[in-house]
Amino acid sequence: METVTGPAMKGALEYIGLDRISGPLVVISGVKGVGFGEAVEIVPSDGRSRQGRILSISEDVAVVEVFEGTSGLAQPTTRVRFLGRPFEITVTKEEVLGRIFDGLGRPLDGGPVPFRGERRNINGLPINPVARAYPQDFIQTGISAIDGMNTLVRGQKLPIFSGSGLPHNELAAQIVRQARLLTEDEGFAVIFGAMGVRHDEAETFRRSFEESGVLKNVAMFLNLADDPTVERLITPRIALTVAEYLAFEQGMHVLVILTDMTNYCEALREVATSKGEVPSRKGYPGYLYSDLASIYERAGHIIDRQGSITQIAILTMPDDDITHPIPDLTGYITEGQIVLDRSLAQRGIYPPINVLPSLSRLMSDGIGEERTRKDHGNLASQLYAAYARARQVQRLASIIGEEDLSATDKLYLTFAREFHKRFLQQGTDENRTITRTLELGWELVMLLPEQELTRLKPEEIDQYGTYPDTCNQK
Amino acid sequence: MESAIQQSLVTMISGPVVQARPAHRFSMNEMVEIGDERLVGEVISLDEDLATIQVYEDTTGLRPGADVYAKGLPLYVELGPGLMGEIFDGVQRPLKVLRGKWGDFIRRGKTGTALPRDRVWQFTPSVKPGVMVSPGEILGEVPESQLITHRILVPPGVQGILERILPKGDYTLDDVIAAIRSPSDKIHELKLFHRWPVRKIRPYRERLVPSEPLITGQRVIDTFFPLARGGTAAIPGGFGTGKTVAQHQLSKWADADIIVYIGCGERGNEMTGVLVDLPKLLDPRTRRPLIERTILIANTSDMPVAAREASIYTGITIAEYYRDMGYDVALMADSTSRWAEALREISGRLEEMPAEEGFPAYLASRLAAFYERAGQVVSLAGKKGSVTLIGAVSPPGGDFSEPVTMHTKRFVQCFWALDKELASARYFPAINYLQSYSAYISMVEPWWTEKVGSTWKTLREKTINILHEDSRLQNIVKLLGEEALPDDQKRIVEGARLIKNDFLQQSAFDPVDTYAGPEKQFLLLDVILHFIDRLADVVKARIPLFRAMELPVVAEIHRLKFTRRGDDPAPFRSIKERIDKEINALLHRQDSL
């Protein structure tokens, strides 16, 4: 396979022979003049070079992680080329959009290797907090549970916490198809980074992009399930490097989909274990938080620059456990989370979003007068309060039976049922406007007696709280 | 200050940890610069001939053999005018200046000074030459912001005869404004700023026992789990439970003179949010923008991890400096768990023997040393000042038995436990009133009863009893439903609901509700408890409770927190009268039936 690095770079150093091979790592001694974190090419006797990166370096010993794995490497004959620069990728608009690449950025579509743009370090640089612009542009996804209760904002990082077998891919694809961000005149792009996903999943996304006519604005970076594990550490960084270029240099609004972050974290654990590092929770390295942050924080808006990066990372919670280190640390970094729920899915509800643990931290700034509607915040809060109470009543009903509930509690049960049926449930191609979502919300809260509506102001109830037939606000 | 004779060279690089040889030129915690880019680092261990250095910047591309320059000083901060309203990274690099220099992304390498050298300050001396001056004494003043007068202090460790001092005038930080002749005849030249090592506590004369509350304007905190000036508090909570919003609320409304806010390993957008909000919000006491009393330290999660470790110390040293001027300072650290993780990461790179969950064994002692830097003190010059510490804790999986939460609990006096279930019902602040505690209640009680209301203590205890009784009853409600309770118990449940909805719950986003002064807190609670008391009469008269809950005055109670600021007690009094009127009417109607 060809390398993306083109001809050997100036300043490259070549060594022959490996001291030790352990899992995805190789150790080379007698190395001089090599820097920490720099890119490495490993060339076994068959001549097909592999990519790697220096994990640690001392006076004469370098530890290198090999992205394509070490299988087939022989100690004496393998040549190692130290490239004297960090891992880089060529970023351009024309040669990247509408294309499909592998997890290391090499073309999979038979097209040429991008070479005309500038080369950038895939690790990126932290955005100066002073330079960030606070995200507050509402993105309508057409999905009520998101728009109404967990609003997505341009420049936000909002992951989907899912479980194996749940329809997270369908949901992500629906967001890509419907998000208003994509129908505006301003330039937009979708960057899709796949880590360890199955062929058919990647294909589902591709087809969905094609059908909605956005494919020419999409760049896909695919590390599939049977591709080398360690390569997964690079894929999201390549995707984000391209996204940053498009957003901050080309002024495009970029939506980055990263799936599945659980596979990424497992690759990180594998490398850490091979190095013999001290593990923290569940064997994941102590720096998992910082490492994930170096991916998730690459989203946002910058003052005086046109574009933005909105990030939707998908992760499957091992054993549906939200306290597992991967969803847990992710939730601490991202600006909220959309949580999918197996019991809702089993009842045939799509999208099976459990709104209670879901959250959009930027919601309060993205909604309200002039953005969505002035009652949006209080209505969402009332829906949350009512649904939380309704779930308690459901638990109670399963103990004492529905018959013995108070009149108010019975109304809460109705509320829960209607909430599932009319608010949550929608078709994979049903694109609801925010006004429609809010109308539905009002229809639901009006099922409850007025003294239960403590989160809404009386004047809001007067203005919006009419019954379905007469509700034509905005 | 730096020497290059027999240069020390880098021998090993692993992420933020670098080793260099020979080691004898370095001292422990000394600041160093590495390589052509002069990356800043600190010596963290010395071992025979090998020095281990933690580097505050990205080390990509650094090679063995690079030069290491000893700076001859431990890691320090610059203390002087120009701190207020500014935002620094974890090692006090000024982020606004960095943006001007490098653009929107943070690069590495040499950056110049923390405080601007070209800015001119108006200095007014307050002492005359010839007098004896001692450490901590005030030499003069500089107006730093509209809110804060910066007092120029004799640095700790310096004393003697004031040989000369410049007259009132405009000076820069580089100007020598005074000279002191020490008893050993050494001349100390003083500028408007001085340096202080971040890991060293600034000395004071005497530590006082906290007695005044630090009012935060947050009802659940001030009334139930109060914080004292010079006290310590922790806010633990899983993700999404509102730690950061709570910290932001405290930084906005706490009635300290100065706020130091440390964003330690948290989101970039959160710091941006603070930067956007603070210039717009007005201090309720002074009506000036809050940014004029705030100093921000931002080391976001994507910035170098070693600088995250240092950020806590940078922040607290700045806080102590203003304390020494006689100010009440409140410091928020969000989040101390990320700081502990930075310790763990560096410890792991050093291949130290881990204790619990991979954290180093010295985690507890480091946490203790940090919280010990809080306190109300008499400064060296006899001024009363304080540093109040509020640390957010982010326990993995929301599990409070993990090491950082557990150890923090040992060293703080206030514990505001955030609750996932409350948060998912969007009940904020999601402070669980059964798990939280404050050790300052008895200390601040005299203040409340003297300054706010003589019945404060009984009011508070009554409320707490209702809440506890309610939580006991909720176990029954969960099994049998509310209908199964007799009316006197239903009264408790309804009463607790009023307390929870109309008092404890407080919206950070509502312009009125976001801040409740002590008077409002007292008046509001008084109204609610009056209603609950009167409900007892309703129960006694065997009138179904829901009839009382449907009275129009109940809606008025709901509305109070959003409409009244509490500066005028009249509306609260009139609601109490309406409660009596409507309940009496209800009782009367029943009698006449």
Interface residues (C-beta under 8 A of the other chain):
Chain A: K32 G33 V34 G35 F36 G37 E38 L55 S56 I57 S58 E59 D60 R85 P86 N121 N123 G124 L125 P126 I127 N128 P129 V130 A131 R132 A133 Y134 P135 G155 F248 E277 V278 P279 S280 R281 P285 G286 Y287 Y289 S290 A293 S294 E297 R298 G300 I302 I303 R305 I322 T323 H324 P325 D328 L329 G331 Y332 I333 E335 G336 Q337 L356 P357 L359 R361 L362 S364 D365 G377 A380 S381 Y384 A385 A388 R389 Q392 R395 L396 I399 I400 D404 L405 S406 D409 Q451 T454 R455 K457 P458
Chain B: T11 M12 I13 S14 G15 Q19 D58 T59 T60 G61 L62 R63 P64 G65 I87 L95 K96 L98 R99 W102 G103 D104 F105 I106 R107 G238 F239 G240 G263 G265 R267 G268 N269 M271 T272 G273 L275 V276 A298 T300 S301 D302 M303 V305 R338 E341 A342 R344 E345 G348 E351 P354 E357 G358 F359 S394 P396 G397 G398 D399 K420 S424 A425 R426 Y427 V477 K478 L479 L480 G481 E482 E483 N501 F509 M549 E550 V554 A555 H558 R559 F562
